[in-house]
Amino acid sequence: MKKIVLFISITLFGYIGWWIGENVGLMTAYLVSMGGSLVGVVAGVKFNQRYLS
């Protein structure tokens, strides 16, 4: 279950980052998406620690 939550949070935050950065350009969308994925990792781990452990 923990891996599924982590996968979903990385995908969701990565997509949000891409959506925010795509208005500027392709490389910006890629970089902001990577940052969003990093935020997704942190959010997924925190969620797992708080609610699934």
PDB file of N, CA, C and O in Angstrom, chain B, residues numbered from 101:
ATOM      1  N   MET B 101       0.825  -1.195   0.000  1.00  0.00           N
ATOM      2  CA  MET B 101       0.000   0.000   0.000  1.00  0.00           C
ATOM      3  C   MET B 101       0.866   1.255   0.000  1.00  0.00           C
ATOM      4  O   MET B 101       0.520   2.254  -0.629  1.00  0.00           O
ATOM      5  N   LYS B 102       1.992   1.199   0.708  1.00  0.00           N
ATOM      6  CA  LYS B 102       2.851   2.378   0.789  1.00  0.00           C
ATOM      7  C   LYS B 102       3.416   2.757  -0.576  1.00  0.00           C
ATOM      8  O   LYS B 102       3.517   3.940  -0.899  1.00  0.00           O
ATOM      9  N   LYS B 103       3.784   1.765  -1.373  1.00  0.00           N
ATOM     10  CA  LYS B 103       4.336   2.043  -2.698  1.00  0.00           C
ATOM     11  C   LYS B 103       3.281   2.621  -3.624  1.00  0.00           C
ATOM     12  O   LYS B 103       3.588   3.465  -4.466  1.00  0.00           O
ATOM     13  N   ILE B 104       2.051   2.176  -3.478  1.00  0.00           N
ATOM     14  CA  ILE B 104       0.962   2.698  -4.305  1.00  0.00           C
ATOM     15  C   ILE B 104       0.704   4.169  -3.974  1.00  0.00           C
ATOM     16  O   ILE B 104       0.531   4.991  -4.874  1.00  0.00           O
ATOM     17  N   VAL B 105       0.679   4.495  -2.688  1.00  0.00           N
ATOM     18  CA  VAL B 105       0.465   5.887  -2.271  1.00  0.00           C
ATOM     19  C   VAL B 105       1.605   6.756  -2.770  1.00  0.00           C
ATOM     20  O   VAL B 105       1.373   7.870  -3.239  1.00  0.00           O
ATOM     21  N   LEU B 106       2.833   6.263  -2.676  1.00  0.00           N
ATOM     22  CA  LEU B 106       3.983   7.023  -3.151  1.00  0.00           C
ATOM     23  C   LEU B 106       3.920   7.234  -4.664  1.00  0.00           C
ATOM     24  O   LEU B 106       4.195   8.331  -5.149  1.00  0.00           O
ATOM     25  N   PHE B 107       3.565   6.200  -5.399  1.00  0.00           N
ATOM     26  CA  PHE B 107       3.438   6.314  -6.853  1.00  0.00           C
ATOM     27  C   PHE B 107       2.374   7.332  -7.240  1.00  0.00           C
ATOM     28  O   PHE B 107       2.589   8.145  -8.140  1.00  0.00           O
ATOM     29  N   ILE B 108       1.231   7.293  -6.569  1.00  0.00           N
ATOM     30  CA  ILE B 108       0.136   8.219  -6.875  1.00  0.00           C
ATOM     31  C   ILE B 108       0.537   9.656  -6.545  1.00  0.00           C
ATOM     32  O   ILE B 108       0.259  10.569  -7.322  1.00  0.00           O
ATOM     33  N   SER B 109       1.188   9.862  -5.402  1.00  0.00           N
ATOM     34  CA  SER B 109       1.561  11.229  -5.027  1.00  0.00           C
ATOM     35  C   SER B 109       2.637  11.790  -5.952  1.00  0.00           C
ATOM     36  O   SER B 109       2.584  12.970  -6.299  1.00  0.00           O
ATOM     37  N   ILE B 110       3.614  10.974  -6.362  1.00  0.00           N
ATOM     38  CA  ILE B 110       4.637  11.438  -7.299  1.00  0.00           C
ATOM     39  C   ILE B 110       3.999  11.800  -8.636  1.00  0.00           C
ATOM     40  O   ILE B 110       4.318  12.837  -9.218  1.00  0.00           O
ATOM     41  N   THR B 111       3.103  10.949  -9.123  1.00  0.00           N
ATOM     42  CA  THR B 111       2.446  11.198 -10.400  1.00  0.00           C
ATOM     43  C   THR B 111       1.585  12.458 -10.347  1.00  0.00           C
ATOM     44  O   THR B 111       1.619  13.275 -11.268  1.00  0.00           O
ATOM     45  N   LEU B 112       0.827  12.614  -9.289  1.00  0.00           N
ATOM     46  CA  LEU B 112      -0.070  13.761  -9.156  1.00  0.00           C
ATOM     47  C   LEU B 112       0.700  15.072  -9.067  1.00  0.00           C
ATOM     48  O   LEU B 112       0.399  16.021  -9.791  1.00  0.00           O
ATOM     49  N   PHE B 113       1.689  15.129  -8.185  1.00  0.00           N
ATOM     50  CA  PHE B 113       2.442  16.366  -8.032  1.00  0.00           C
ATOM     51  C   PHE B 113       3.316  16.648  -9.252  1.00  0.00           C
ATOM     52  O   PHE B 113       3.530  17.810  -9.599  1.00  0.00           O
ATOM     53  N   GLY B 114       3.820  15.614  -9.903  1.00  0.00           N
ATOM     54  CA  GLY B 114       4.571  15.812 -11.142  1.00  0.00           C
ATOM     55  C   GLY B 114       3.707  16.391 -12.237  1.00  0.00           C
ATOM     56  O   GLY B 114       4.139  17.277 -12.975  1.00  0.00           O
ATOM     57  N   TYR B 115       2.482  15.893 -12.347  1.00  0.00           N
ATOM     58  CA  TYR B 115       1.558  16.436 -13.346  1.00  0.00           C
ATOM     59  C   TYR B 115       1.202  17.889 -13.044  1.00  0.00           C
ATOM     60  O   TYR B 115       1.135  18.716 -13.953  1.00  0.00           O
ATOM     61  N   ILE B 116       0.976  18.195 -11.781  1.00  0.00           N
ATOM     62  CA  ILE B 116       0.664  19.578 -11.412  1.00  0.00           C
ATOM     63  C   ILE B 116       1.832  20.493 -11.755  1.00  0.00           C
ATOM     64  O   ILE B 116       1.630  21.601 -12.250  1.00  0.00           O
ATOM     65  N   GLY B 117       3.054  20.034 -11.493  1.00  0.00           N
ATOM     66  CA  GLY B 117       4.228  20.820 -11.850  1.00  0.00           C
ATOM     67  C   GLY B 117       4.339  21.030 -13.343  1.00  0.00           C
ATOM     68  O   GLY B 117       4.681  22.122 -13.797  1.00  0.00           O
ATOM     69  N   TRP B 118       4.051  19.989 -14.112  1.00  0.00           N
ATOM     70  CA  TRP B 118       4.101  20.115 -15.575  1.00  0.00           C
ATOM     71  C   TRP B 118       3.051  21.120 -16.048  1.00  0.00           C
ATOM     72  O   TRP B 118       3.325  21.958 -16.907  1.00  0.00           O
ATOM     73  N   TRP B 119       1.870  21.030 -15.489  1.00  0.00           N
ATOM     74  CA  TRP B 119       0.779  21.923 -15.870  1.00  0.00           C
ATOM     75  C   TRP B 119       1.130  23.381 -15.577  1.00  0.00           C
ATOM     76  O   TRP B 119       0.799  24.270 -16.361  1.00  0.00           O
ATOM     77  N   ILE B 120       1.797  23.626 -14.456  1.00  0.00           N
ATOM     78  CA  ILE B 120       2.201  24.990 -14.109  1.00  0.00           C
ATOM     79  C   ILE B 120       3.298  25.480 -15.047  1.00  0.00           C
ATOM     80  O   ILE B 120       3.256  26.625 -15.498  1.00  0.00           O
ATOM     81  N   GLY B 121       4.285  24.627 -15.349  1.00  0.00           N
ATOM     82  CA  GLY B 121       5.427  25.063 -16.130  1.00  0.00           C
ATOM     83  C   GLY B 121       5.235  25.073 -17.624  1.00  0.00           C
ATOM     84  O   GLY B 121       6.042  25.675 -18.333  1.00  0.00           O
ATOM     85  N   GLU B 122       4.191  24.427 -18.140  1.00  0.00           N
ATOM     86  CA  GLU B 122       4.038  24.330 -19.586  1.00  0.00           C
ATOM     87  C   GLU B 122       3.715  25.653 -20.252  1.00  0.00           C
ATOM     88  O   GLU B 122       3.889  25.784 -21.464  1.00  0.00           O
ATOM     89  N   ASN B 123       3.254  26.625 -19.505  1.00  0.00           N
ATOM     90  CA  ASN B 123       2.942  27.927 -20.090  1.00  0.00           C
ATOM     91  C   ASN B 123       4.202  28.684 -20.492  1.00  0.00           C
ATOM     92  O   ASN B 123       4.147  29.562 -21.353  1.00  0.00           O
ATOM     93  N   VAL B 124       5.341  28.352 -19.877  1.00  0.00           N
ATOM     94  CA  VAL B 124       6.584  29.050 -20.166  1.00  0.00           C
ATOM     95  C   VAL B 124       7.336  28.363 -21.293  1.00  0.00           C
ATOM     96  O   VAL B 124       7.787  29.020 -22.232  1.00  0.00           O
ATOM     97  N   GLY B 125       7.474  27.045 -21.205  1.00  0.00           N
ATOM     98  CA  GLY B 125       8.196  26.313 -22.240  1.00  0.00           C
ATOM     99  C   GLY B 125       8.387  24.864 -21.834  1.00  0.00           C
ATOM    100  O   GLY B 125       8.045  24.462 -20.723  1.00  0.00           O
ATOM    101  N   LEU B 126       8.937  24.094 -22.749  1.00  0.00           N
ATOM    102  CA  LEU B 126       9.095  22.663 -22.527  1.00  0.00           C
ATOM    103  C   LEU B 126      10.104  22.360 -21.421  1.00  0.00           C
ATOM    104  O   LEU B 126       9.833  21.528 -20.555  1.00  0.00           O
ATOM    105  N   MET B 127      11.252  23.016 -21.435  1.00  0.00           N
ATOM    106  CA  MET B 127      12.266  22.752 -20.421  1.00  0.00           C
ATOM    107  C   MET B 127      11.805  23.210 -19.045  1.00  0.00           C
ATOM    108  O   MET B 127      12.081  22.548 -18.045  1.00  0.00           O
ATOM    109  N   THR B 128      11.115  24.320 -18.990  1.00  0.00           N
ATOM    110  CA  THR B 128      10.567  24.786 -17.721  1.00  0.00           C
ATOM    111  C   THR B 128       9.537  23.805 -17.190  1.00  0.00           C
ATOM    112  O   THR B 128       9.503  23.526 -15.991  1.00  0.00           O
ATOM    113  N   ALA B 129       8.704  23.283 -18.067  1.00  0.00           N
ATOM    114  CA  ALA B 129       7.711  22.295 -17.646  1.00  0.00           C
ATOM    115  C   ALA B 129       8.393  21.058 -17.083  1.00  0.00           C
ATOM    116  O   ALA B 129       7.945  20.497 -16.084  1.00  0.00           O
ATOM    117  N   TYR B 130       9.478  20.632 -17.726  1.00  0.00           N
ATOM    118  CA  TYR B 130      10.215  19.462 -17.253  1.00  0.00           C
ATOM    119  C   TYR B 130      10.825  19.708 -15.874  1.00  0.00           C
ATOM    120  O   TYR B 130      10.716  18.863 -14.986  1.00  0.00           O
ATOM    121  N   LEU B 131      11.463  20.860 -15.696  1.00  0.00           N
ATOM    122  CA  LEU B 131      12.116  21.162 -14.422  1.00  0.00           C
ATOM    123  C   LEU B 131      11.100  21.354 -13.291  1.00  0.00           C
ATOM    124  O   LEU B 131      11.314  20.876 -12.177  1.00  0.00           O
ATOM    125  N   VAL B 132      10.019  22.038 -13.570  1.00  0.00           N
ATOM    126  CA  VAL B 132       8.993  22.233 -12.543  1.00  0.00           C
ATOM    127  C   VAL B 132       8.320  20.898 -12.221  1.00  0.00           C
ATOM    128  O   VAL B 132       7.933  20.664 -11.076  1.00  0.00           O
ATOM    129  N   SER B 133       8.178  20.030 -13.210  1.00  0.00           N
ATOM    130  CA  SER B 133       7.622  18.702 -12.982  1.00  0.00           C
ATOM    131  C   SER B 133       8.534  17.874 -12.080  1.00  0.00           C
ATOM    132  O   SER B 133       8.055  17.135 -11.219  1.00  0.00           O
ATOM    133  N   MET B 134       9.846  17.996 -12.276  1.00  0.00           N
ATOM    134  CA  MET B 134      10.777  17.287 -11.392  1.00  0.00           C
ATOM    135  C   MET B 134      10.658  17.792  -9.962  1.00  0.00           C
ATOM    136  O   MET B 134      10.684  17.009  -9.013  1.00  0.00           O
ATOM    137  N   GLY B 135      10.525  19.116  -9.815  1.00  0.00           N
ATOM    138  CA  GLY B 135      10.317  19.677  -8.475  1.00  0.00           C
ATOM    139  C   GLY B 135       9.008  19.214  -7.864  1.00  0.00           C
ATOM    140  O   GLY B 135       8.939  18.926  -6.669  1.00  0.00           O
ATOM    141  N   GLY B 136       7.976  19.143  -8.682  1.00  0.00           N
ATOM    142  CA  GLY B 136       6.689  18.640  -8.193  1.00  0.00           C
ATOM    143  C   GLY B 136       6.765  17.185  -7.789  1.00  0.00           C
ATOM    144  O   GLY B 136       6.133  16.776  -6.815  1.00  0.00           O
ATOM    145  N   SER B 137       7.531  16.397  -8.526  1.00  0.00           N
ATOM    146  CA  SER B 137       7.708  14.998  -8.159  1.00  0.00           C
ATOM    147  C   SER B 137       8.443  14.866  -6.828  1.00  0.00           C
ATOM    148  O   SER B 137       8.127  13.989  -6.024  1.00  0.00           O
ATOM    149  N   LEU B 138       9.419  15.734  -6.601  1.00  0.00           N
ATOM    150  CA  LEU B 138      10.125  15.726  -5.326  1.00  0.00           C
ATOM    151  C   LEU B 138       9.178  16.071  -4.179  1.00  0.00           C
ATOM    152  O   LEU B 138       9.230  15.450  -3.117  1.00  0.00           O
ATOM    153  N   VAL B 139       8.322  17.051  -4.394  1.00  0.00           N
ATOM    154  CA  VAL B 139       7.311  17.390  -3.391  1.00  0.00           C
ATOM    155  C   VAL B 139       6.368  16.206  -3.185  1.00  0.00           C
ATOM    156  O   VAL B 139       5.924  15.956  -2.064  1.00  0.00           O
ATOM    157  N   GLY B 140       6.059  15.478  -4.255  1.00  0.00           N
ATOM    158  CA  GLY B 140       5.213  14.294  -4.147  1.00  0.00           C
ATOM    159  C   GLY B 140       5.848  13.196  -3.321  1.00  0.00           C
ATOM    160  O   GLY B 140       5.157  12.493  -2.582  1.00  0.00           O
ATOM    161  N   VAL B 141       7.160  13.039  -3.438  1.00  0.00           N
ATOM    162  CA  VAL B 141       7.859  12.048  -2.611  1.00  0.00           C
ATOM    163  C   VAL B 141       7.732  12.417  -1.139  1.00  0.00           C
ATOM    164  O   VAL B 141       7.404  11.575  -0.304  1.00  0.00           O
ATOM    165  N   VAL B 142       7.994  13.681  -0.830  1.00  0.00           N
ATOM    166  CA  VAL B 142       7.919  14.125   0.564  1.00  0.00           C
ATOM    167  C   VAL B 142       6.496  13.981   1.099  1.00  0.00           C
ATOM    168  O   VAL B 142       6.294  13.500   2.214  1.00  0.00           O
ATOM    169  N   ALA B 143       5.514  14.398   0.304  1.00  0.00           N
ATOM    170  CA  ALA B 143       4.120  14.304   0.738  1.00  0.00           C
ATOM    171  C   ALA B 143       3.686  12.851   0.897  1.00  0.00           C
ATOM    172  O   ALA B 143       2.961  12.521   1.836  1.00  0.00           O
ATOM    173  N   GLY B 144       4.123  11.978  -0.013  1.00  0.00           N
ATOM    174  CA  GLY B 144       3.769  10.563   0.089  1.00  0.00           C
ATOM    175  C   GLY B 144       4.370   9.900   1.305  1.00  0.00           C
ATOM    176  O   GLY B 144       3.708   9.103   1.970  1.00  0.00           O
ATOM    177  N   VAL B 145       5.630  10.222   1.607  1.00  0.00           N
ATOM    178  CA  VAL B 145       6.279   9.641   2.790  1.00  0.00           C
ATOM    179  C   VAL B 145       5.604  10.137   4.058  1.00  0.00           C
ATOM    180  O   VAL B 145       5.351   9.357   4.976  1.00  0.00           O
ATOM    181  N   LYS B 146       5.311  11.432   4.112  1.00  0.00           N
ATOM    182  CA  LYS B 146       4.618  11.982   5.290  1.00  0.00           C
ATOM    183  C   LYS B 146       3.241  11.340   5.477  1.00  0.00           C
ATOM    184  O   LYS B 146       2.843  11.019   6.597  1.00  0.00           O
ATOM    185  N   PHE B 147       2.523  11.158   4.374  1.00  0.00           N
ATOM    186  CA  PHE B 147       1.204  10.523   4.442  1.00  0.00           C
ATOM    187  C   PHE B 147       1.328   9.091   4.958  1.00  0.00           C
ATOM    188  O   PHE B 147       0.552   8.656   5.810  1.00  0.00           O
ATOM    189  N   ASN B 148       2.310   8.368   4.433  1.00  0.00           N
ATOM    190  CA  ASN B 148       2.521   6.992   4.875  1.00  0.00           C
ATOM    191  C   ASN B 148       2.873   6.925   6.366  1.00  0.00           C
ATOM    192  O   ASN B 148       2.369   6.059   7.081  1.00  0.00           O
ATOM    193  N   GLN B 149       3.715   7.814   6.828  1.00  0.00           N
ATOM    194  CA  GLN B 149       4.111   7.811   8.234  1.00  0.00           C
ATOM    195  C   GLN B 149       2.941   8.165   9.138  1.00  0.00           C
ATOM    196  O   GLN B 149       2.775   7.594  10.215  1.00  0.00           O
ATOM    197  N   ARG B 150       2.138   9.110   8.687  1.00  0.00           N
ATOM    198  CA  ARG B 150       1.059   9.590   9.536  1.00  0.00           C
ATOM    199  C   ARG B 150      -0.146   8.649   9.567  1.00  0.00           C
ATOM    200  O   ARG B 150      -0.719   8.412  10.630  1.00  0.00           O
ATOM    201  N   TYR B 151      -0.530   8.116   8.416  1.00  0.00           N
ATOM    202  CA  TYR B 151      -1.799   7.394   8.338  1.00  0.00           C
ATOM    203  C   TYR B 151      -1.669   5.881   8.109  1.00  0.00           C
ATOM    204  O   TYR B 151      -2.615   5.144   8.387  1.00  0.00           O
ATOM    205  N   LEU B 152      -0.537   5.408   7.616  1.00  0.00           N
ATOM    206  CA  LEU B 152      -0.441   3.991   7.288  1.00  0.00           C
ATOM    207  C   LEU B 152       0.527   3.216   8.188  1.00  0.00           C
ATOM    208  O   LEU B 152       0.651   1.999   8.054  1.00  0.00           O
ATOM    209  N   SER B 153       1.201   3.900   9.089  1.00  0.00           N
ATOM    210  CA  SER B 153       2.139   3.192   9.963  1.00  0.00           C
ATOM    211  C   SER B 153       1.543   2.940  11.323  1.00  0.00           C
ATOM    212  O   SER B 153       2.198   2.354  12.184  1.00  0.00           O
TER     213      SER B 153
END
